[in-house]
Amino acid sequence: MKGLELIKKAMAMQPVDRIPWVPFVGCHAGQLLGLTAEQFLQSKEHLVNGVNKTIELYNPDGIPVAFDLQIEAEALGCKIAWADDNPPAVVSHPLNEGVDLEDIVIPSKDEARIPIVLEATRQLRAQHPDLALYGLITGPFTLALHLLGTDIFLQMMMDPEATHKLMRVTTDIAIAMADYYMEAGVDVVALVDPMTSQIDPMSFETFVSPYVTEINNSIRAAGKLCSFFVCGNAKQNIEAMCQTKPDNISIDENIPLDFVRDMAMKYNVSFGGNMKLTVVLLMGDEDASRRDALECMDIGGKKGFILAPGCDLAMATPKENLIAVAELVHDEVLQGELRASDVVTKEVELLDLTDHWQEKQVVVDVVTLNSKACAACQYMLQAAEVASAPYGSKVICREYNILTPEGVQMMASLGVKNLPTIVIDGTIEFISQIPPINKIQEKIEAQLTAKGV
């Protein structure tokens, strides 16, 4: 069965003979071409060549054209900082710099990098008519945060009407971007809204649900499929996500796949995920990658499930690990042999943190996926840094990202289970949801007082 047909059946909640496979390839495709992320994401030719290379190597049923949640923000006037090994990061917020909301207008097809991605989509559509092409748009809440910054969390409490006005603008932009992608030929519009993992269910239902439902309805009215991507520990919002009526939800390893499966089935929504991005695909070997994929496949089953990494692949992910997953997906004999073999789990060696703690200083550890590539991690780290700054040398604030072995060890040693998380003097204080600055400072001051500093 062709990839597009398989994806359509899975999203229609029809049983399939083989679980479909969609590697979320972003700037990793640039690495396959020997390019930096900056070079790759600014060239139509590189996007086309990179996606073609991933199709050749990973034999997918569906593939994103580009995985970059800064495309709309850049077109709207946000400044972005480029990196060699990550998508760019938003480093300025127009609504905090004198720009009025009324001045934020829907970008045209010809602004910033939008035409590059649209033309790449057209070319890939012509070249791969039987493959499910995914067009990724920045979700309205994440785009709102790009425009306003972390002030949005205070605004939601103090001026909800202003937040609704901002969400109205970002929703209109998302609908326009979805239209652009659909006109260019994508089969699935993936609404990627990672910052929704940072809010509680009531805030989600108030400020996100009505707008995402409108976007999903717009995509479906155009005859296309809609997928709702989230990363981080968004477990509390999975049911609300399903209630926005997407064809599919996609999650990362922060959320148990069986929980998502059961909730999605309740609402007749397909679901995707949640292979481990770092400890397996990035740092593991081919055998670990196959085993992780098989575990996901066995939990997900052959109705409504799409195998995928938890988010976009780290740029340095070894291609051999993904080739191994692709081979497993297409080989039921190999799947059977692997199920029959013994599973060996390698434990992470815990660190001795005796010298990590300081008698006269408070230590703030922020454990992230990678603040340079993950929006939720970026804003969590910024909140911790801003909260720590007034205390000078009395507070040490450090990031540990789990794209490194040291980060993985620190995550395990601190007992952190979800990302991003703020740990203060060894106590896990804030998990996945970005706290107000004053709440972080309350915890810091309590520790300073306890230490007599």
C-alpha positions in Angstrom: 0.0 0.0 0.0 1.3 3.4 -0.9 2.4 5.8 1.9 -0.3 8.4 1.3 -3.1 5.8 1.2 -1.7 4.2 4.4 -1.6 7.6 6.2 -5.2 8.4 5.1 -6.4 5.0 6.4 -4.6 5.4 9.8 -6.1 8.9 10.2 -9.5 7.7 9.3 -9.2 5.1 12.1 -9.3 2.2 9.7 -7.2 -0.9 10.4 -4.0 -1.2 8.4 -1.8 -4.1 7.4 1.3 -2.2 8.3 1.9 0.7 10.7 2.8 3.8 8.8 6.1 5.6 9.5 6.7 9.3 9.4 10.2 10.5 10.5 10.0 14.1 11.6 13.0 15.3 9.7 13.9 19.0 10.0 17.4 20.3 9.8 18.7 16.7 10.2 18.2 16.6 6.4 20.8 19.4 6.1 23.3 17.2 7.9 22.7 14.5 5.3 23.8 17.0 2.7 26.8 18.3 4.7 25.1 21.7 5.4 24.5 23.8 8.5 20.9 24.4 9.6 21.2 28.0 8.5 22.3 27.0 5.0 19.7 24.3 4.8 16.7 26.2 6.0 17.2 29.2 3.7 17.4 27.4 0.4 14.6 25.9 -1.7 17.0 23.7 -3.5 18.5 22.4 -0.2 15.1 21.7 1.2 14.1 19.7 -1.8 17.4 17.8 -1.9 17.3 17.1 1.8 13.8 15.8 1.8 14.6 13.6 -1.2 17.6 12.2 0.6 15.6 11.3 3.7 13.0 9.6 1.4 15.8 7.6 -0.2 17.3 6.6 3.1 14.3 6.2 5.5 11.6 4.9 3.2 8.8 6.9 4.9 5.1 6.9 4.3 4.9 10.6 5.1 7.5 13.4 5.5 7.4 17.1 6.6 8.6 19.6 4.0 10.2 21.8 6.7 10.3 21.6 10.5 10.9 25.2 11.6 8.5 27.0 14.0 10.1 30.4 13.4 9.0 30.9 9.7 5.9 32.8 10.6 7.6 34.7 13.5 10.4 35.9 11.2 7.8 37.1 8.6 6.0 39.0 11.4 9.1 40.9 12.5 10.6 38.8 15.3 14.3 38.7 15.2 15.8 35.3 15.0 19.2 33.9 15.8 20.7 31.3 13.5 22.7 28.3 14.6 24.7 25.6 12.7 23.0 22.6 14.3 19.5 23.8 15.2 16.6 25.6 13.7 16.8 29.4 14.5 15.5 30.8 17.8 13.2 33.8 18.3 15.2 36.4 20.3 12.8 39.4 20.1 9.1 39.9 20.7 7.6 42.8 18.7 4.6 43.3 21.0 7.1 44.0 23.8 9.1 46.5 21.7 6.5 49.1 20.8 4.6 47.3 18.0 0.8 47.4 18.4 -1.3 44.3 17.8 -3.2 46.2 15.1 0.1 46.4 13.2 0.5 42.6 13.1 -1.0 41.5 9.8 -1.2 38.2 7.9 2.1 37.7 6.0 1.8 37.2 2.3 3.1 34.2 0.4 6.1 36.3 -0.7 7.4 37.4 2.7 10.6 36.2 4.4 11.2 32.4 3.9 7.5 31.5 3.2 8.0 31.4 -0.7 11.1 29.1 -0.2 9.1 26.5 1.7 6.0 26.8 -0.6 8.1 26.3 -3.8 9.9 23.3 -2.2 6.4 21.9 -1.4 5.3 22.2 -5.0 8.4 20.5 -6.3 8.2 17.7 -3.8 4.5 17.2 -4.5 5.2 16.7 -8.2 8.1 14.3 -7.5 6.3 12.2 -4.9 2.6 11.9 -5.7 2.1 8.8 -3.5 3.8 10.1 -0.4 2.0 12.0 2.4 3.5 15.5 2.5 3.2 17.4 5.8 3.0 21.2 5.9 3.9 22.4 9.4 2.4 25.6 10.7 3.2 27.3 14.0 0.3 26.8 16.4 -1.6 30.0 17.5 -0.5 29.9 21.2 3.2 29.4 20.4 3.0 32.1 17.8 1.4 34.4 20.3 4.3 33.7 22.7 6.8 34.5 19.9 5.1 37.9 19.5 4.6 38.8 23.1 7.1 36.7 25.0 6.5 35.1 28.4 4.4 38.1 29.4 1.5 36.2 27.9 1.3 34.0 31.0 0.6 37.1 33.2 -1.6 38.6 30.5 -3.8 35.5 30.5 -4.6 36.1 34.2 -4.7 39.9 34.3 -6.2 40.8 30.9 -7.8 37.8 29.3 -9.6 39.9 26.7 -6.2 41.1 25.4 -5.0 37.5 25.1 -8.1 36.6 23.2 -7.5 39.4 20.8 -3.9 38.2 20.3 -5.1 34.6 19.8 -7.6 35.9 17.2 -4.7 37.4 15.2 -2.4 34.4 15.4 -5.3 32.1 14.5 -6.0 34.1 11.3 -2.3 33.8 10.5 -2.4 30.0 11.1 -5.4 29.6 8.8 -3.7 31.6 6.1 -0.5 29.6 6.4 -2.5 26.3 6.2 -4.2 27.6 3.1 -0.8 28.4 1.5 0.5 24.9 2.2 -2.7 23.2 1.0 -2.6 25.2 -2.3 1.0 24.1 -2.7 0.0 20.5 -2.4 0.4 19.1 1.1 -1.9 16.3 2.3 -1.6 16.9 6.0 -1.4 20.3 7.8 0.4 19.8 11.1 -0.4 22.5 13.7 2.7 22.5 15.9 2.0 24.2 19.2 4.6 23.1 21.8 3.9 25.9 24.2 0.5 24.5 25.0 2.3 22.0 27.2 3.0 24.9 29.5 -0.5 25.7 30.5 -3.2 24.0 32.6 -6.4 22.4 31.2 -8.6 25.4 32.1 -6.3 27.9 30.3 -6.0 25.5 27.4 -9.8 25.2 27.0 -10.2 29.0 27.4 -7.4 30.3 25.2 -6.5 27.5 22.9 -9.4 25.1 22.2 -11.8 27.4 20.4 -9.0 28.7 18.1 -7.4 25.3 17.3 -10.9 23.8 16.6 -11.5 26.6 14.1 -8.2 25.9 12.4 -8.9 22.1 12.3 -12.3 22.8 10.8 -10.9 25.1 8.2 -8.3 22.4 7.1 -10.9 19.7 7.0 -13.3 21.9 5.0 -10.5 22.2 2.4 -10.5 18.4 2.1 -7.1 17.9 3.8 -6.0 16.1 7.0 -5.1 18.0 10.2 -2.6 16.9 12.9 -2.1 18.5 16.2 1.6 18.3 17.4 2.7 19.0 21.0 5.9 18.3 22.8 6.7 18.3 26.5 4.6 16.9 29.3 1.2 17.9 27.9 -0.6 14.9 29.5 -3.0 17.2 31.3 -4.2 18.6 27.9 -4.4 15.5 25.8 -8.2 15.1 26.2 -8.7 18.8 25.3 -6.5 18.3 22.3 -8.7 15.5 21.1 -11.8 17.6 21.6 -10.5 20.2 19.1 -11.4 17.5 16.5 -8.1 17.0 14.7 -7.6 13.9 12.5 -4.4 13.1 14.5 -2.5 14.1 17.6 1.3 13.6 17.8 3.2 13.5 21.1 6.7 12.9 22.4 8.2 10.5 25.0 7.2 12.8 27.9 3.7 11.3 27.7 3.0 7.5 28.0 1.9 6.2 24.6 -0.7 3.9 26.1 -2.4 6.8 27.8 -2.5 8.8 24.6 -3.8 5.7 22.7 -6.7 5.2 25.1 -7.6 8.9 25.1 -7.4 9.2 21.4 -9.5 6.1 20.8 -12.2 7.5 23.1 -12.6 10.4 20.7 -11.9 8.4 17.5 -8.8 10.4 16.8 -5.6 8.8 15.4 -2.3 9.3 17.3 1.4 9.3 16.6 4.7 9.2 18.3 6.7 8.7 20.5 10.1 7.3 19.8 12.8 8.6 22.1 14.7 11.4 20.4 17.9 11.6 22.4 18.8 8.6 24.6 17.8 6.2 21.7 17.8 7.8 18.3 20.6 10.3 18.9 22.8 8.5 21.4 21.7 4.9 21.0 22.6 2.3 18.4 20.6 0.5 15.7 19.5 -2.3 18.0 18.2 0.2 20.6 16.4 2.2 17.9 14.7 -1.0 16.5 13.6 -2.0 20.0 12.2 1.4 20.9 10.3 1.5 17.6 8.9 -2.0 18.1 7.7 -1.1 21.6 5.9 1.9 20.2 4.4 -0.2 17.5 3.2 -2.9 19.9 1.5 -0.3 22.1 0.1 1.7 19.2 -1.3 -1.2 17.2 -2.6 -1.2 13.7 -5.6 1.0 14.1 -5.1 4.8 14.2 -1.3 4.7 15.0 1.5 6.4 13.1 5.1 5.6 14.2 7.2 8.8 14.5 9.9 10.3 16.6 8.7 12.5 19.5 9.5 15.7 17.7 11.9 16.8 15.0 15.1 14.8 14.9 18.3 16.2 16.3 20.5 17.3 13.5 23.3 14.8 14.5 21.0 11.8 14.7 23.0 8.9 13.1 21.3 7.9 9.9 22.0 4.3 10.6 19.5 4.4 13.5 16.7 5.7 11.3 17.5 3.2 8.5 17.2 0.5 11.1 13.8 1.7 12.1 12.7 1.9 8.5 13.8 -1.6 7.8 11.9 -2.8 10.9 8.7 -1.1 9.9 8.7 -2.8 6.5 9.8 -6.3 7.7 7.3 -8.3 9.8 9.7 -11.2 10.1 12.3 -8.9 11.7 9.7 -7.7 14.0 8.9 -11.2 15.1 12.5 -12.1 15.6 13.1 -9.0 17.7 10.0 -9.8 19.9 11.4 -13.2 20.6 14.8 -12.0 21.6 15.9 -10.9 25.0 15.7 -7.2 25.7 18.7 -5.8 27.5 18.3 -2.3 29.1 21.3 -0.2 29.7 21.1 1.8 32.9 22.3 5.3 33.1 25.2 5.7 35.6 24.2 8.2 38.2 26.5 11.1 39.1 27.9 11.9 42.5 26.5 15.4 43.1 28.3 16.0 46.4 30.4 18.8 44.9 27.5 20.1 42.8 25.7 21.8 45.8 27.0 25.0 47.4 26.9 25.9 51.0 26.5 29.7 50.4 24.8 29.6 47.0 21.6 28.4 45.6 21.9 26.1 42.5 19.2 26.4 39.9 19.4 23.5 37.4 17.2 23.7 34.3 17.0 20.4 32.5 15.9 20.7 28.9 15.7 18.9 25.6 17.8 21.8 24.2 16.9 25.4 24.7 18.4 26.3 21.3 15.9 24.1 19.4 12.9 23.6 21.8 10.7 26.7 22.3 9.3 25.5 25.6 12.9 24.8 26.9 14.1 28.2 25.6 11.4 30.1 27.5 11.7 28.0 30.7 15.5 28.7 30.7 14.9 32.4 30.1 12.5 32.5 33.1 15.0 30.8 35.4 17.8 33.2 34.2 15.7 36.3 34.6 14.5 35.1 38.1 18.1 34.4 39.2 19.8 37.5 37.8 18.9 39.9 40.7 20.7 37.7 43.2 24.1 37.9 41.5 26.7 35.4 42.6 24.4 34.1 45.3 22.5 32.0 42.7 24.0 29.7 40.1 21.7 29.0 37.1 22.7 26.3 34.6 21.2 24.4 31.8 21.6 20.7 31.2 20.3 19.6 27.8 19.8 15.9 27.1 21.3 16.1 23.7 24.5 15.5 25.6 25.5 12.4 27.6 26.2 14.7 30.6 22.7 16.1 30.3 21.2 12.6 30.3 23.2 11.7 33.4 22.1 14.9 35.2 18.5 14.3 34.3 18.7 10.8 35.8 20.7 11.9 38.8 18.2 14.7 39.7 15.3 12.3 39.2 13.8 14.5 36.4 11.2 12.6 34.4 9.7 15.4 32.1 11.2 18.2 30.2 11.7 21.1 30.7 12.1 21.1 34.5 13.6 23.6 37.0 15.4 22.0 40.0 16.4 24.3 42.9 19.0 22.9 45.2 18.1 19.4 44.3 14.3 19.8 44.7 12.2 19.5 41.6 10.1 22.6 41.7 8.6 23.4 38.2 7.8 20.6 35.8 7.0 21.4 32.1 5.0 24.5 32.8 6.8 27.8 32.8 6.2 29.5 36.1 5.9 33.3 36.8 9.2 34.9 37.7 8.1 35.7 41.2 7.3 32.1 41.9 10.8 31.0 41.0 12.2 33.8 43.2 10.0 32.7 46.1 11.7 29.3 46.0 15.2 30.9 45.6 14.7 33.2 48.5 13.4 30.4 50.7 16.7 28.5 50.0 18.8 31.6 50.6 17.1 32.1 53.9 17.6 28.5 54.9 21.3 28.8 54.1 21.6 32.1 56.0 22.8 33.9 52.9 
